[in-house]
Amino acid sequence: MSAAEVVLGEKGLEEFTMAAVAAEAGVSVGGIYRRFENKRALLLGLHDWVISRLERSIDAAVNRDLPDLEAVIDALLSLLVDLYENNEKLYSGIFQGGNDPVQAARARLAVSHGYESFRTALLRHREHIRHSDLEAATGAAYHMVFSATMSRIGRVGATPYTFLTWSLVRSQVRAAVLAYLVSPPQSA
């Protein structure tokens, strides 16, 4: 999987081939085909491997003693920004499997897992959240962080918002999410 990750991260999805992965791994193309039936199977394995690592990273980032809401928001946002900024081709390629039902189902599980970890960390500071519906508030906060970072990296059929630097995404989203959580909700 490490070789597949390197190839996808350096060359992108368009140049991701079984031959390139074999060359990176120092094995024959047949050796790759003995383990993976085709490129799709290799990409599915890589997708699961990278997403599993992302889930563990989110858990480690937010499931610790963070002093306040801003620290929780910053922990998740910094993790995602750092990962995506330093590995744009890899994560863009991983997330471009949105049309594959297996990858889409796995991605939905990862999004739910990330939300549960973030929600749990935010709720340790529930006394500072000004919304009466904590589920809605924590869900909206997670959606803002997740959507902003995904919009910046781009997905299938989407143009990345490259006019937003990663530094700007980090600072502006942190401020917006914190302001949302600590401000009284607006009446409809």
SEBAVO-720900 format. One line per 2 residues: number of its first residue (from 1); their letters; for each residue x negated, y, z of N, C-alpha, C. Coordinates in Angstrom, 1 decimal, m for minus. Each point is the difference from the previous one (the first is absolute). Layout:
! residues N
NUM = a = X:Y:Z:X:Y:Z:X:Y:Z  ... $
This chain:
! residues 188
1 = ms = m0.8:m1.2:0.0:0.8:1.2:0.0:m0.9:1.3:0.0  m1.1:m0.1:0.6:m0.9:1.1:0.1:m0.4:0.5:m1.4 $
3 = aa = m0.3:m1.0:m0.9:m0.4:0.4:m1.3:1.2:0.6:m0.8  1.1:m0.5:0.2:1.2:0.5:m0.7:0.3:1.4:0.5 $
5 = ev = m0.2:0.3:1.3:0.2:1.3:0.6:m1.0:1.0:m0.6  m1.3:m0.4:m0.2:m1.0:0.8:m0.5:0.3:0.4:m1.5 $
7 = vl = 0.4:m1.0:m0.8:0.4:0.2:m1.4:1.1:1.0:m0.1  1.1:m0.3:0.7:1.2:0.9:0.0:m0.4:1.4:0.4 $
9 = ge = m0.8:0.1:1.1:m0.4:1.3:0.6:m0.9:0.8:m0.9  m0.8:m0.7:m0.8:m1.0:0.7:m0.8:0.5:0.2:m1.4 $
11 = kg = 0.8:m0.9:m0.6:0.4:0.1:m1.4:1.5:0.3:m0.2  0.8:m0.2:1.0:1.4:0.2:m0.1:0.7:m1.2:m0.6 $
13 = le = 1.3:0.1:m0.1:0.9:m1.0:m0.4:m0.2:m0.4:m1.5  m0.3:1.0:m0.8:m0.1:m0.2:m1.4:m1.2:m0.9:m0.4 $
15 = ef = m1.1:0.1:0.8:m1.2:m0.8:m0.3:m0.1:m1.2:1.0  1.0:m0.3:0.8:0.0:m1.1:0.9:0.2:m1.3:m0.8 $
17 = tm = m1.0:m0.8:m0.1:0.1:m1.2:m0.8:m0.6:m1.2:0.9  0.4:m1.2:m0.4:m0.5:m1.1:0.7:m1.6:m0.1:m0.2 $
19 = aa = m0.4:0.3:m1.2:m1.4:0.0:m0.4:m0.8:1.0:0.9  0.6:1.2:0.2:m0.7:1.0:0.8:m0.1:m0.4:1.4 $
21 = va = 1.1:m0.6:0.6:m0.1:m0.5:1.3:m1.0:m1.1:0.2  0.0:m0.9:m1.0:m1.0:m1.1:0.0:m1.4:0.5:0.0 $
23 = ae = m0.3:1.0:m0.8:m1.3:0.6:m0.1:m0.4:0.6:1.3  0.9:0.8:0.6:m0.2:0.6:1.3:m0.3:m1.0:1.1 $
25 = ag = 0.8:m1.1:0.0:m0.2:m1.1:1.0:m1.2:m0.9:m0.3  m0.6:0.1:m1.2:m1.1:m0.9:m0.3:0.4:m1.4:m0.2 $
27 = vs = 1.2:m0.2:m0.5:0.5:m1.3:m0.3:0.5:m0.1:m1.5  0.3:m1.2:m0.4:0.5:m0.1:m1.4:1.5:0.5:0.0 $
29 = vg = 0.5:0.3:m1.2:1.4:0.4:m0.2:0.8:m1.2:0.4  m0.4:m1.2:m0.4:0.7:m1.2:0.4:0.1:m0.2:1.5 $
31 = gi = m1.0:0.5:0.7:0.1:m0.1:1.5:1.1:0.9:0.5  0.3:1.1:m0.6:1.1:0.9:0.4:1.3:m0.7:m0.4 $
33 = yr = 0.0:m0.6:m1.2:1.3:m0.6:m0.4:0.3:m1.3:0.8  m1.0:m0.6:0.6:0.3:m1.2:0.9:0.8:0.5:1.2 $
35 = rf = m0.3:1.2:0.4:0.7:0.5:1.3:1.2:0.8:m0.4  0.1:0.7:m1.1:1.1:0.8:m0.4:0.5:m0.4:m1.4 $
37 = en = 1.2:m0.3:m0.2:0.6:m0.4:m1.3:m0.2:1.0:m1.1  0.1:1.3:0.4:m0.1:1.1:m1.0:m0.3:1.3:0.7 $
39 = kr = m0.1:1.0:m0.8:m0.2:1.4:0.6:1.0:0.4:1.0  1.3:m0.3:m0.3:1.1:0.4:0.8:m0.2:m0.7:1.4 $
41 = al = m0.3:m1.2:0.0:m0.2:m0.8:1.3:m1.2:0.6:0.8  m1.0:0.4:m0.7:m1.2:0.7:0.7:0.5:1.3:0.5 $
43 = ll = 0.7:0.8:m0.8:0.5:1.3:0.5:0.9:m0.2:1.2  0.9:m1.0:0.0:0.9:m0.2:1.1:m0.8:m0.4:1.3 $
45 = gl = m1.0:m0.8:m0.2:m0.9:m0.3:1.2:m0.7:1.2:0.5  m0.6:0.8:m0.9:m0.7:1.2:0.4:1.0:1.0:0.6 $
47 = hd = 1.2:0.1:m0.5:1.0:0.9:0.5:0.2:m0.4:1.5  0.3:m1.2:0.2:0.3:m0.5:1.4:m1.2:0.2:0.9 $
49 = wv = m1.2:m0.2:m0.5:m1.2:0.1:0.8:m0.2:1.5:0.4  0.1:0.9:m0.9:m0.2:1.4:0.3:1.2:0.5:0.9 $
51 = is = 1.2:m0.4:m0.3:1.1:0.5:0.8:m0.1:m0.5:1.4  m0.4:m1.3:0.2:m0.2:m0.5:1.4:m1.0:0.8:0.7 $
53 = rl = m1.1:0.3:m0.6:m1.1:0.8:0.6:0.6:1.4:0.4  0.8:0.6:m0.9:0.6:1.3:0.2:0.9:m0.1:1.3 $
55 = er = 0.8:m1.0:0.1:0.9:m0.2:1.1:m0.9:0.0:1.3  m1.0:m0.8:0.0:m0.9:m0.1:1.2:m0.6:1.3:0.3 $
57 = si = m0.4:0.8:m1.0:m0.6:1.3:0.2:1.0:1.0:0.6  1.2:m0.1:m0.5:1.0:0.9:0.6:0.2:m0.3:1.5 $
59 = da = 0.2:m1.3:0.3:0.1:m0.4:1.3:m1.1:0.5:0.9  m1.2:m0.2:m0.4:m1.2:0.4:0.7:0.0:1.6:0.2 $
61 = av = 0.4:0.7:m1.0:0.0:1.4:0.0:1.0:0.6:1.0  1.2:m0.5:0.0:1.1:0.6:0.8:0.3:m0.7:1.3 $
63 = nr = m0.4:m1.3:0.2:0.3:m0.8:1.2:m1.1:0.1:1.0  m0.3:1.2:0.4:m1.0:0.3:1.0:0.5:1.2:0.8 $
65 = dl = m0.7:0.4:1.0:0.4:1.0:0.9:m0.2:1.4:m0.6  1.0:0.5:m0.8:m0.2:1.3:m0.6:0.8:1.0:0.8 $
67 = pd = m0.7:1.2:0.2:0.5:0.9:1.0:1.4:0.8:m0.3  0.3:0.1:m1.2:1.2:0.7:m0.4:0.5:m0.3:m1.4 $
69 = le = 1.1:0.6:m0.3:0.6:m0.2:m1.3:m0.9:0.3:m1.2  m0.7:1.1:0.2:m1.0:0.5:m1.1:m1.1:m1.1:m0.2 $
71 = av = m0.4:m0.6:1.1:m1.1:m1.0:m0.2:0.5:m1.2:m0.7  1.3:m0.4:0.3:0.6:m1.2:m0.6:0.1:0.3:m1.5 $
73 = id = 0.6:1.2:m0.3:0.2:0.4:m1.5:m1.4:0.0:m0.7  m1.0:0.6:0.7:m1.3:0.1:m0.6:m0.7:m1.3:m0.2 $
75 = al = 0.3:m1.0:0.9:m0.6:m1.3:m0.1:0.4:m0.7:m1.2  1.4:0.0:m0.3:0.5:m0.7:m1.2:m0.4:0.8:m1.2 $
77 = ls = 0.2:1.3:0.0:m0.3:0.8:m1.2:m1.5:m0.1:m0.3  m0.9:0.1:0.9:m1.4:0.0:m0.2:m0.4:m1.4:m0.6 $
79 = ll = 0.5:m1.0:0.6:m0.3:m1.4:m0.5:0.4:m0.1:m1.5  1.3:0.4:m0.3:0.4:m0.1:m1.4:m0.7:0.9:m1.0 $
81 = vd = m0.3:1.2:0.4:m0.7:0.9:m0.8:m1.4:m0.5:m0.2  m0.7:m0.4:1.0:m1.4:m0.5:m0.1:0.0:m1.2:m0.9 $
83 = ly = 0.9:m1.0:0.2:0.0:m1.2:m0.9:0.3:0.4:m1.4  1.0:0.7:m0.2:0.4:0.3:m1.4:m1.0:0.9:m0.7 $
85 = en = m0.5:1.0:0.7:m1.0:0.9:m0.6:m1.3:m0.7:m0.4  m0.4:m0.9:0.8:m1.3:m0.8:m0.3:0.2:m1.2:m0.9 $
87 = ne = 1.3:m0.3:m0.3:0.2:m1.2:m0.8:1.2:0.2:m0.9  0.1:1.2:m0.7:1.2:0.3:m0.8:0.3:m1.0:m1.0 $
89 = kl = m1.0:m0.5:m0.8:0.3:m1.0:m1.0:0.5:m1.3:0.5  m0.6:m0.4:1.2:0.5:m1.2:0.6:1.4:0.1:0.4 $
91 = ys = 0.4:1.0:0.8:1.3:0.1:0.5:1.0:0.3:m1.1  m0.4:0.8:m1.0:0.9:0.3:m1.1:0.3:m1.3:m0.7 $
93 = gi = m1.0:m0.8:m0.2:0.2:m1.3:m0.7:0.9:m1.0:0.9  m0.3:0.0:1.3:0.8:m0.8:0.9:1.5:0.4:m0.1 $
95 = fq = 0.2:1.3:0.1:1.4:0.5:0.1:0.7:0.0:m1.4  m0.7:m0.2:m1.1:0.6:m0.1:m1.3:0.8:m1.2:m0.3 $
97 = gg = 0.0:m0.9:1.0:0.7:m1.3:m0.2:1.5:0.1:0.4  0.5:1.3:0.1:1.3:0.2:0.4:1.1:m0.7:m0.8 $
99 = nd = m0.3:m0.4:m1.2:1.0:m0.7:m0.8:0.0:m1.5:0.2  m1.0:m0.5:0.6:m0.1:m1.4:0.3:0.8:m0.3:1.3 $
101 = pv = 1.0:m0.9:m0.1:0.8:m0.2:1.2:m0.7:m0.5:1.2  m1.0:m0.8:m0.2:m0.8:m0.6:1.1:m0.8:1.1:0.7 $
103 = qa = m0.7:0.9:m0.8:m0.7:1.1:0.6:0.9:1.0:0.6  1.2:0.3:m0.6:0.9:0.9:0.5:0.5:m0.4:1.4 $
105 = ar = 0.3:m1.3:0.1:0.5:m0.6:1.3:m1.0:0.1:1.1  m1.3:m0.3:m0.4:m1.1:0.1:1.0:m0.2:1.4:0.4 $
107 = ar = 0.1:0.9:m1.0:m0.2:1.5:0.3:1.1:0.5:1.0  1.2:m0.5:m0.2:1.1:0.4:0.9:m0.3:m0.4:1.4 $
109 = la = m0.5:m1.3:0.1:m0.3:m0.5:1.4:m1.1:0.9:0.6  m1.0:0.4:m0.8:m1.1:0.8:0.5:0.5:1.4:0.4 $
111 = vs = 0.9:0.5:m0.7:0.5:1.4:0.3:0.8:m0.2:1.3  0.8:m1.0:0.2:0.7:m0.2:1.2:m0.9:m0.2:1.2 $
113 = hg = m1.1:m0.8:m0.2:m0.9:m0.3:1.0:m0.7:1.4:0.4  m0.4:0.7:m0.9:m0.7:1.3:0.2:1.0:1.0:0.8 $
115 = ye = 1.2:0.0:m0.4:1.0:0.8:0.7:0.2:m0.5:1.5  0.1:m1.2:0.2:0.2:m0.5:1.4:m1.2:0.4:0.9 $
117 = sf = m1.2:m0.1:m0.6:m1.2:0.3:0.8:0.0:1.5:0.3  0.3:0.8:m1.0:0.0:1.5:0.1:1.1:0.4:1.0 $
119 = rt = 1.2:m0.6:m0.2:1.1:0.3:0.9:m0.3:m0.3:1.4  m0.6:m1.1:0.3:m0.3:m0.4:1.3:m1.0:1.0:0.6 $
121 = al = m1.0:0.4:m0.7:m1.0:1.0:0.5:0.7:1.4:0.2  0.9:0.4:m0.9:0.7:1.3:0.2:0.9:0.0:1.2 $
123 = lr = 0.6:m1.2:0.2:1.0:m0.1:1.2:m0.7:0.0:1.3  m1.3:m0.2:0.0:m0.7:0.2:1.3:0.0:1.5:0.5 $
125 = hr = 0.3:0.8:m1.0:0.1:1.5:0.3:1.4:0.5:m0.2  1.0:m0.8:0.2:1.4:0.3:m0.3:0.5:1.3:0.6 $
127 = eh = m0.6:0.3:1.2:0.5:1.2:0.6:m0.3:1.3:m0.8  m0.9:m0.1:m0.9:m0.3:1.2:m0.9:0.8:0.0:m1.3 $
129 = ir = 0.7:m1.0:m0.3:0.8:m0.1:m1.2:1.3:0.6:0.3  0.4:1.1:m0.8:1.2:0.8:0.3:1.2:m0.5:m0.7 $
131 = hs = 0.0:m1.2:m0.6:1.1:m0.5:m0.7:0.7:m1.0:0.9  1.3:0.0:0.0:0.8:m1.0:0.8:m0.1:m1.4:m0.6 $
133 = dl = m0.1:m0.1:m1.3:0.0:m1.3:m0.7:m1.5:m0.3:m0.3  m0.6:m0.7:1.0:m1.5:m0.3:m0.2:m0.3:m0.9:m1.1 $
135 = ea = 0.9:m0.9:m0.4:m0.2:m0.9:m1.1:m0.1:0.9:m1.3  0.9:0.9:m0.2:0.1:0.8:m1.2:m1.3:0.9:0.0 $
137 = at = m0.3:0.6:1.1:m1.1:0.9:0.1:m1.4:m0.7:m0.3  m0.2:m1.1:0.6:m1.2:m0.8:m0.2:m0.1:m0.5:m1.5 $
139 = ga = 1.2:m0.4:m0.5:0.0:m0.5:m1.4:m0.3:1.1:m0.9  0.6:1.2:0.2:m0.3:1.1:m0.9:m1.5:0.4:0.1 $
141 = ay = m0.5:0.0:1.2:m1.5:0.3:0.2:m0.9:m0.9:m0.8  0.3:m1.3:0.1:m0.7:m1.0:m0.7:0.1:0.2:m1.5 $
143 = hm = 1.2:0.2:m0.5:0.3:0.2:m1.4:m0.8:1.2:m0.5  m0.1:1.1:0.8:m0.7:1.2:m0.5:m1.5:m0.4:m0.2 $
145 = vf = m0.6:m0.7:1.0:m1.4:m0.4:m0.1:m0.2:m0.9:m1.2  0.8:m1.1:0.0:m0.2:m1.0:m1.1:0.3:0.6:m1.4 $
147 = sa = 1.0:0.7:m0.1:0.4:0.6:m1.3:m1.1:1.0:m0.5  m0.5:0.8:0.9:m1.0:1.0:m0.4:m1.3:m0.7:m0.5 $
149 = tm = m0.4:m1.0:0.7:m1.3:m0.6:m0.4:0.2:m0.9:m1.2  1.2:m0.6:m0.2:0.3:m0.8:m1.2:0.1:0.9:m1.2 $
151 = sr = 0.6:1.2:0.2:0.2:0.9:m1.1:m1.3:0.5:m0.5  m0.9:0.2:0.9:m1.4:0.5:m0.3:m0.8:m1.0:m0.8 $
153 = ig = 0.2:m1.3:0.4:m0.8:m1.0:m0.7:0.7:m0.4:m1.3  1.3:0.1:m0.1:0.7:m0.4:m1.2:0.4:m1.4:0.0 $
155 = rv = 1.0:m0.3:m0.8:0.5:m1.4:m0.1:0.4:m0.2:m1.4  0.4:m1.2:m0.3:0.4:m0.3:m1.4:1.1:1.0:m0.5 $
157 = ga = m0.2:0.6:m1.1:1.0:0.9:m0.6:m0.1:1.4:0.7  m0.9:0.2:0.9:m0.1:1.3:0.7:m1.3:0.6:m0.2 $
159 = tp = m0.1:1.3:m0.1:m1.2:0.7:m0.2:m0.5:0.4:1.4  m1.2:m0.3:0.4:m0.4:0.4:1.3:m0.1:1.5:0.1 $
161 = yt = 0.3:0.5:1.2:0.0:1.5:0.3:m1.4:0.4:0.3  m0.9:0.0:m1.1:m1.4:0.2:0.3:m0.3:1.5:0.3 $
163 = fl = 1.0:0.9:m0.2:m0.2:1.4:0.3:m0.1:0.1:1.6  0.5:m1.0:0.7:m0.1:0.0:1.4:m1.2:m0.8:0.4 $
165 = tw = m0.9:0.7:0.6:m1.2:m0.7:0.5:0.3:m0.9:1.2  m0.8:m1.0:0.2:0.3:m0.9:1.2:m0.1:0.8:1.3 $
167 = sl = m0.8:1.0:0.1:m0.1:0.8:1.2:1.3:0.8:0.2  0.5:0.5:m1.1:1.3:0.8:0.1:1.1:m1.0:0.4 $
169 = vr = 0.1:m1.2:m0.6:1.0:m0.9:0.4:m0.1:m0.3:1.5  m1.2:m0.2:0.4:m0.2:m0.4:1.5:0.5:1.2:0.9 $
171 = sq = m0.4:1.2:m0.3:0.3:1.1:0.9:1.5:0.4:m0.1  0.5:0.1:m1.3:1.4:0.5:m0.1:1.0:m1.0:0.4 $
173 = vr = m0.2:m1.3:m0.3:0.9:m1.0:0.4:0.0:m0.2:1.6  m1.2:0.1:0.6:m0.1:m0.1:1.4:0.9:1.1:0.6 $
175 = aa = m0.2:1.3:m0.5:0.7:1.1:0.6:1.5:m0.1:m0.2  0.4:m0.5:m1.2:1.4:m0.1:m0.3:0.7:m1.1:0.8 $
177 = vl = m0.6:m1.1:0.2:0.5:m1.1:0.8:0.1:0.4:1.4  m1.0:0.6:0.6:0.0:0.4:1.4:1.1:1.1:0.2 $
179 = ay = 0.1:0.9:m0.9:1.0:1.1:0.1:1.4:m0.7:0.0  0.2:m0.9:m0.9:1.3:m0.7:m0.1:0.4:m0.7:1.3 $
181 = lv = m1.0:m0.7:0.6:0.3:m0.8:1.2:0.3:0.9:1.2  m0.7:1.1:0.1:0.1:0.8:1.3:1.0:1.1:m0.1 $
183 = sp = 0.5:0.2:m1.2:1.0:1.1:m0.2:1.4:m0.6:0.2  0.9:0.8:0.5:1.4:m0.5:0.2:0.6:m0.2:m1.4 $
185 = pq = 0.8:m1.1:m0.2:0.6:m0.2:m1.3:0.9:1.1:m0.4  0.1:0.2:m1.3:0.9:1.0:m0.5:1.4:m0.6:m0.2 $
187 = sa = 1.0:0.8:0.3:1.4:m0.6:m0.2:0.3:0.0:m1.4  0.8:m0.9:m0.4:0.4:m0.2:m1.5:0.9:1.0:m0.4 $
